[in-house]
Amino acid sequence: MKQILQLPLFQHFKYLVIAYILVFVLFTLKIVLFEMPADSYVCFRQSFFHLIEYKNLYLLYPNEYNTDYNYGPFFASLMFFWAYLPDEIGIFLWNGAHLCAYLLALFFLPFEQKAKVFIGWFCLQEYITSMQNVQTNPTIAALILLTAIYQSKEKPVLSSLFLVFGIFFKVYVVTAGVWWIIGKQKMRFLLFGLGWAVLFFLIPLVWVDIQQLLFLYEQWWQKMQHHSQRNSLSIIGLLQILSPSIQQLYIMAFGLIVTLGLLFKQSIYKSGPHQWLFLAHLLLFTILFNPASESPTYLIAVTGVAIWWWFSERTKLDLVLLIFVLLGTSFITTDLVPVNWRTNYVYPYHLKSIPCILVWAKLTYDLYLSSSTRPFVA
């Protein structure tokens, strides 16, 4: 195994980029040739037309697509760049944009090259899962990473840009807001963040008036509250299977208290292993305590797992957990598992979430009670 990992393929970032591009081309071709129309993409594209036609973005339009639109008016504005393209071309550009965002975020991580390459290879299957569903999760993961990266570099203008853009793009990114507390230039971060928020809030006014925009933001808020009642592929969904009466608000509050409690650890305020382990914890929290998590979102959580492994003590237990995530999270929803198993066990019992939950528990223990980490190499 060590000899395999020493091959140039697993040592240099350029080979990782080539692998991701090949996967992107092959699987996007598969979608374009055999799986059209791509329902999620049609939903995204149509959101722009619904915006400019003064329609409610959050109603169902079964004559156009069969999924829910759960993004904000700003996201619908961004779809201007794709709205008038043929779907075959648009899907290539759509998946390509998310590919670039994720690879750039990995490239800018202040880690040694081998760490970036490891993270990329470990997350490849989850990237495929997200891309096959024409989803935005690579960009969501990238925006959380970039918020942390530039805050650690004391560049609050860029850090606040990625945070606020991310919140308006997909509200999941709000969890990265804790980096405002960790960063040193808090006032600059806050002021620029408010500036970016005003800008992104107003951009849809290019196509609609202020009354319609306020209406859409109100509808978005209501949709998020309704959306949060879904059966979530997370700790929330798993516990609600075991105890249907348990309130998801209590579960989310527990996860938030555990996460925010780590802010009392002084080690995470210094750029080094503990700070990046906290980032891993945050990526896991974003999905595991999210009432709307689904299979493609696990690219975000598994990115956290990969960062955790690189800076963990790498005990035998850590290795077992890493392999468990690879098999029990990344590959359990693929064709490697018989379809009747997936239908009868994997999906109904949220089995995909369990390995990441165990890593989250181990990482939480280590951050609170253990001071041992691997040396940090920039």
C-alpha positions as CSV (number, residue, x, y, z in Angstrom):
1,M,0.0,0.0,0.0
2,K,2.8,2.4,0.9
3,Q,4.5,1.7,-2.4
4,I,1.3,2.5,-4.3
5,L,0.8,5.8,-2.4
6,Q,4.4,6.7,-3.4
7,L,3.6,6.7,-7.1
8,P,3.6,10.1,-8.8
9,L,-0.1,9.8,-9.4
10,F,-0.7,10.2,-5.7
11,Q,2.1,12.7,-5.0
12,H,1.5,15.6,-7.4
13,F,-1.4,17.9,-7.7
14,K,-1.3,18.0,-11.5
15,Y,-2.2,14.3,-11.7
16,L,-5.2,14.9,-9.3
17,V,-6.4,17.7,-11.6
18,I,-6.1,15.5,-14.7
19,A,-8.1,12.7,-12.9
20,Y,-10.9,15.1,-11.9
21,I,-11.1,16.5,-15.4
22,L,-11.4,13.1,-16.9
23,V,-14.1,12.1,-14.4
24,F,-15.9,15.4,-15.1
25,V,-15.9,14.9,-18.8
26,L,-16.9,11.2,-18.7
27,F,-19.7,11.6,-16.2
28,T,-21.0,14.8,-17.7
29,L,-21.1,13.1,-21.1
30,K,-23.1,10.2,-19.5
31,I,-25.6,12.8,-18.3
32,V,-25.9,14.6,-21.6
33,L,-26.1,11.4,-23.7
34,F,-28.3,9.2,-21.5
35,E,-29.9,11.0,-18.7
36,M,-31.5,14.1,-20.1
37,P,-33.4,16.1,-19.0
38,A,-31.3,16.6,-15.9
39,D,-34.0,17.5,-13.4
40,S,-31.9,19.5,-10.9
41,Y,-30.2,21.5,-13.7
42,V,-33.6,22.3,-15.3
43,C,-34.8,23.5,-11.9
44,F,-31.8,25.8,-11.5
45,R,-32.1,27.1,-15.1
46,Q,-35.8,27.8,-14.9
47,S,-35.3,29.8,-11.6
48,F,-33.9,32.7,-13.7
49,F,-37.0,32.7,-16.0
50,H,-39.3,32.5,-13.0
51,L,-37.4,35.4,-11.4
52,I,-37.7,37.7,-14.4
53,E,-41.4,36.7,-14.9
54,Y,-42.2,37.8,-11.4
55,K,-43.2,34.3,-10.4
56,N,-42.8,32.7,-6.9
57,L,-39.6,30.8,-7.1
58,Y,-40.7,28.4,-4.3
59,L,-43.8,26.9,-5.8
60,L,-43.8,23.6,-7.6
61,Y,-43.7,23.6,-11.4
62,P,-44.4,20.0,-12.4
63,N,-44.7,20.8,-16.0
64,E,-41.0,21.9,-16.0
65,Y,-39.2,19.8,-13.4
66,N,-39.9,17.4,-10.5
67,T,-37.7,18.8,-7.7
68,D,-37.9,21.7,-5.2
69,Y,-36.1,25.0,-5.6
70,N,-34.4,25.8,-2.3
71,Y,-32.0,28.6,-3.2
72,G,-32.3,32.3,-2.9
73,P,-33.1,35.1,-5.4
74,F,-29.4,35.8,-5.8
75,F,-28.8,32.3,-7.0
76,A,-31.6,32.7,-9.6
77,S,-29.8,35.8,-10.8
78,L,-26.6,33.9,-11.3
79,M,-28.4,31.5,-13.5
80,F,-28.5,34.3,-16.1
81,F,-25.1,32.9,-17.3
82,W,-26.7,29.5,-18.1
83,A,-30.4,30.3,-18.8
84,Y,-30.1,30.8,-22.6
85,L,-27.7,28.0,-23.3
86,P,-28.7,24.6,-24.7
87,D,-28.9,22.2,-21.8
88,E,-26.1,20.0,-23.3
89,I,-23.7,22.9,-23.2
90,G,-25.0,24.4,-20.1
91,I,-24.5,21.2,-18.0
92,F,-20.9,21.0,-19.1
93,L,-20.3,24.6,-18.1
94,W,-22.3,24.1,-14.9
95,N,-20.3,21.0,-13.8
96,G,-17.1,22.6,-15.0
97,A,-17.7,25.7,-12.8
98,H,-18.1,23.6,-9.7
99,L,-15.1,21.5,-10.6
100,C,-12.9,24.6,-10.8
101,A,-14.2,26.0,-7.5
102,Y,-13.4,22.8,-5.6
103,L,-10.0,22.2,-7.1
104,L,-9.0,25.9,-6.6
105,A,-10.0,25.6,-2.9
106,L,-7.9,22.5,-2.5
107,F,-5.0,24.2,-4.3
108,F,-5.1,27.3,-2.0
109,L,-5.2,25.2,1.2
110,P,-2.0,26.2,3.1
111,F,-0.9,22.5,3.3
112,E,1.9,20.5,1.9
113,Q,1.2,19.2,-1.6
114,K,0.8,15.6,-0.5
115,A,-2.0,16.7,1.9
116,K,-3.9,18.4,-0.9
117,V,-3.5,15.4,-3.2
118,F,-4.7,13.0,-0.5
119,I,-7.8,15.1,0.2
120,G,-8.6,15.2,-3.5
121,W,-8.3,11.5,-4.1
122,F,-10.2,10.6,-0.9
123,C,-13.1,12.8,-1.9
124,L,-13.2,11.8,-5.6
125,Q,-16.2,9.4,-5.2
126,E,-18.2,12.0,-3.3
127,Y,-17.4,14.5,-6.0
128,I,-18.7,12.0,-8.6
129,T,-21.9,11.5,-6.6
130,S,-22.5,15.3,-6.4
131,M,-21.7,15.8,-10.1
132,Q,-24.0,13.0,-11.3
133,N,-26.8,14.8,-9.5
134,V,-25.7,18.1,-11.2
135,Q,-25.5,19.6,-7.7
136,T,-23.7,22.6,-6.2
137,N,-21.9,20.9,-3.3
138,P,-18.3,21.2,-4.7
139,T,-18.8,25.0,-4.7
140,I,-20.4,25.0,-1.2
141,A,-17.4,23.0,0.2
142,A,-15.0,25.4,-1.7
143,L,-16.6,28.5,-0.2
144,I,-16.3,27.2,3.4
145,L,-12.7,26.2,2.7
146,L,-11.9,29.6,1.1
147,T,-13.5,31.5,4.0
148,A,-11.2,29.7,6.4
149,I,-8.1,29.9,4.2
150,Y,-8.2,33.7,3.8
151,Q,-9.2,34.4,7.3
152,S,-6.2,32.4,8.5
153,K,-4.1,34.5,6.1
154,E,-5.6,37.7,7.7
155,K,-7.3,38.8,4.5
156,P,-10.7,39.7,5.8
157,V,-11.9,41.3,2.5
158,L,-11.6,38.0,0.6
159,S,-12.7,35.9,3.5
160,S,-15.8,37.9,4.1
161,L,-16.5,37.9,0.3
162,F,-16.5,34.1,0.2
163,L,-18.6,33.8,3.3
164,V,-21.3,36.2,2.3
165,F,-21.3,35.0,-1.3
166,G,-21.7,31.5,0.1
167,I,-24.6,32.4,2.3
168,F,-26.5,34.0,-0.5
169,F,-25.5,31.1,-2.8
170,K,-26.5,28.4,-0.4
171,V,-27.3,29.0,3.2
172,Y,-25.2,26.0,4.4
173,V,-22.1,28.2,4.2
174,V,-23.3,30.2,7.2
175,T,-21.5,27.8,9.4
176,A,-18.2,29.2,8.2
177,G,-19.2,32.5,10.0
178,V,-17.4,31.2,13.1
179,W,-14.2,32.2,11.4
180,W,-15.1,35.8,12.2
181,I,-14.5,34.9,15.8
182,I,-11.2,33.1,15.0
183,G,-9.8,35.9,12.8
184,K,-7.8,38.8,14.1
185,Q,-9.2,41.6,12.0
186,K,-12.8,41.3,13.2
187,M,-14.0,44.8,12.5
188,R,-12.7,44.8,8.9
189,F,-14.3,41.4,8.4
190,L,-17.6,42.6,9.7
191,L,-17.7,45.9,7.8
192,F,-16.7,44.3,4.5
193,G,-19.1,41.4,5.2
194,L,-22.0,43.9,5.6
195,G,-21.0,45.6,2.4
196,W,-20.9,42.3,0.4
197,A,-24.3,41.4,2.0
198,V,-25.9,44.6,0.7
199,L,-24.5,44.1,-2.7
200,F,-25.6,40.5,-3.1
201,F,-29.0,41.3,-1.6
202,L,-29.6,44.0,-4.2
203,I,-28.2,42.3,-7.3
204,P,-31.6,40.7,-8.2
205,L,-33.0,44.3,-8.6
206,V,-31.5,44.2,-12.1
207,W,-34.5,42.0,-13.0
208,V,-37.2,42.7,-10.4
209,D,-38.5,45.6,-8.3
210,I,-37.9,45.9,-4.5
211,Q,-41.4,44.7,-3.6
212,Q,-41.0,41.5,-5.6
213,L,-37.5,41.0,-4.1
214,L,-38.7,41.4,-0.6
215,F,-41.5,39.0,-1.3
216,L,-39.1,36.4,-2.7
217,Y,-36.8,36.6,0.4
218,E,-39.9,36.2,2.6
219,Q,-40.9,33.1,0.6
220,W,-37.3,31.8,0.8
221,W,-37.4,32.1,4.6
222,Q,-40.7,30.2,4.7
223,K,-39.4,27.5,2.4
224,M,-36.3,26.9,4.5
225,Q,-38.5,26.4,7.5
226,H,-40.6,23.9,5.7
227,H,-37.6,22.3,4.0
228,S,-36.1,21.7,7.5
229,Q,-38.9,19.2,8.2
230,R,-37.6,16.7,5.7
231,N,-36.2,13.3,6.6
232,S,-32.5,14.3,6.8
233,L,-29.5,12.1,6.0
234,S,-27.8,13.2,9.2
235,I,-27.6,12.7,13.0
236,I,-31.1,14.3,13.0
237,G,-32.6,11.8,10.7
238,L,-30.9,8.9,12.3
239,L,-32.0,9.8,15.8
240,Q,-35.5,10.5,14.6
241,I,-35.6,6.9,13.3
242,L,-34.6,5.6,16.8
243,S,-36.9,8.0,18.6
244,P,-39.5,9.7,16.4
245,S,-40.6,12.0,19.1
246,I,-37.2,13.7,19.5
247,Q,-37.2,17.4,18.3
248,Q,-34.7,18.3,15.6
249,L,-34.2,21.7,17.3
250,Y,-32.7,20.0,20.4
251,I,-30.3,17.9,18.2
252,M,-29.2,20.9,16.3
253,A,-28.7,22.9,19.5
254,F,-26.5,20.1,20.9
255,G,-24.3,20.1,17.8
256,L,-24.1,23.9,17.9
257,I,-23.1,24.0,21.6
258,V,-20.4,21.3,21.0
259,T,-19.0,23.3,18.0
260,L,-19.1,26.7,19.7
261,G,-17.6,25.3,22.8
262,L,-14.4,24.6,20.9
263,L,-14.0,28.3,20.5
264,F,-12.8,28.3,24.1
265,K,-9.7,26.3,23.1
266,Q,-6.9,28.7,22.5
267,S,-5.1,26.3,20.1
268,I,-7.6,27.0,17.3
269,Y,-6.7,30.7,17.2
270,K,-3.2,29.9,15.9
271,S,-2.7,28.7,12.3
272,G,-1.7,25.1,12.7
273,P,-3.1,21.5,13.2
274,H,-5.8,22.4,15.7
275,Q,-7.2,25.2,13.6
276,W,-7.5,22.9,10.6
277,L,-8.9,20.1,12.7
278,F,-11.5,22.7,13.8
279,L,-12.2,23.3,10.1
280,A,-12.7,19.6,9.6
281,H,-15.1,19.6,12.6
282,L,-17.0,22.5,11.0
283,L,-17.4,20.7,7.7
284,L,-18.7,17.6,9.4
285,F,-21.1,19.7,11.5
286,T,-22.5,21.5,8.4
287,I,-23.9,18.2,7.1
288,L,-24.4,16.0,10.2
289,F,-26.5,18.5,12.0
290,N,-28.3,19.8,8.9
291,P,-32.0,19.1,8.7
292,A,-31.8,19.0,4.9
293,S,-28.8,16.8,4.2
294,E,-28.9,14.3,1.4
295,S,-26.4,12.0,-0.3
296,P,-24.7,14.5,-2.7
297,T,-24.0,16.9,0.2
298,Y,-21.6,14.4,1.8
299,L,-18.8,15.8,-0.4
300,I,-18.7,18.5,2.3
301,A,-18.5,16.1,5.2
302,V,-16.0,13.8,3.6
303,T,-13.7,16.7,2.8
304,G,-13.7,17.3,6.5
305,V,-12.9,13.6,7.2
306,A,-9.9,13.9,4.8
307,I,-8.6,17.0,6.6
308,W,-9.1,15.3,10.0
309,W,-7.1,12.2,8.9
310,W,-4.2,14.3,7.6
311,F,-3.8,16.1,11.0
312,S,-4.9,13.3,13.3
313,E,-2.6,11.1,15.3
314,R,-3.4,8.3,12.8
315,T,-4.0,5.7,15.4
316,K,-5.3,2.2,14.5
317,L,-8.8,3.5,15.4
318,D,-8.3,6.5,13.2
319,L,-7.4,4.2,10.3
320,V,-10.4,2.0,10.8
321,L,-12.6,5.0,10.8
322,L,-11.0,6.4,7.7
323,I,-11.6,3.1,5.8
324,F,-15.2,2.9,7.3
325,V,-15.9,6.3,5.8
326,L,-14.5,5.3,2.4
327,L,-16.6,2.2,2.2
328,G,-19.6,3.0,4.4
329,T,-20.2,6.6,3.2
330,S,-18.6,7.1,-0.2
331,F,-19.2,3.7,-1.8
332,I,-22.3,2.5,0.0
333,T,-24.7,4.4,-2.3
334,T,-22.9,3.3,-5.5
335,D,-23.6,0.2,-7.8
336,L,-21.0,-1.7,-5.7
337,V,-23.8,-2.3,-3.3
338,P,-26.8,-4.3,-4.6
339,V,-29.8,-2.2,-5.3
340,N,-32.1,-4.1,-3.0
341,W,-29.7,-3.5,-0.1
342,R,-29.6,0.2,-0.9
343,T,-33.4,0.3,-1.2
344,N,-34.2,-1.7,1.9
345,Y,-31.4,-0.8,4.3
346,V,-29.0,1.9,3.2
347,Y,-31.5,4.7,2.4
348,P,-34.2,3.9,5.0
349,Y,-31.8,3.6,7.9
350,H,-29.4,6.5,6.9
351,L,-26.4,4.1,6.9
352,K,-24.3,6.6,4.9
353,S,-24.3,9.0,7.8
354,I,-22.9,6.6,10.4
355,P,-19.2,6.5,9.5
356,C,-19.0,10.3,9.4
357,I,-20.9,10.5,12.8
358,L,-18.2,8.3,14.3
359,V,-15.4,10.4,12.9
360,W,-17.2,13.6,14.2
361,A,-17.4,12.0,17.7
362,K,-13.7,10.9,17.6
363,L,-12.6,14.4,16.4
364,T,-14.7,16.1,19.0
365,Y,-13.0,14.0,21.7
366,D,-9.6,14.8,20.3
367,L,-10.2,18.5,20.1
368,Y,-11.6,18.7,23.6
369,L,-9.3,16.3,25.4
370,S,-6.3,15.5,23.3
371,S,-3.4,17.8,22.4
372,S,-1.6,15.4,20.1
373,T,-1.6,16.1,16.3
374,R,0.7,15.6,13.4
375,P,3.2,18.3,12.6
376,F,1.9,21.1,10.4
377,V,3.8,21.5,7.1
378,A,2.8,24.6,5.0
